[in-house]
Amino acid sequence: MRNLLRQPLTWMVLAECVVVAALILLVWSLVAAAATQHPGTAQVQAAESTSQGTANPSPDVSQVTRSTARPQLPGLNLDAGFWRLRLGQLNREQVSFEQLEWHIVHGAMVTAQNYLETVVLPSIARAERAGGG
């Protein structure tokens, strides 16, 4: 046990565990603070408060334009158009990424095959001729 406490690796592992625990606590507190600052019901409450505020049955055009443009709250955007646009961009980028990935893998495969045929197999054949003759 004394030898274990004298080794620097033991202290490095313990220090790393302390650092990771501190980072987890920091992230946990940041997430909790963000959740209490921006609750998910704020967007629904804002939409309900604008619709209940109009007592006049024929609202002004200026009031309608202000009530339809909701402020963008932090958090998840639930607009279908936003997600359609982002997913379309992601799919285009995914295709180019897959093509790049295929070129890299194909190039590595051709290089490995050429190395096998030009370096490894001739050296094995020479070794077999030298050892068998």
Buried (B, 14 or more C-beta within 10 A) or exposed (E): EEEEEEEEEEEEEEEEEEEEEEEEEEEEEEEEEEEEEEEEEBBEEEEEEBEEEEEEEEEEEEEEEEBEEEEEEEEEEEEEEEEEEEEEEEEEEEEEEEEEEEEEEEEEEEEEEEEEEEEEEEEEEEEEEEEEE
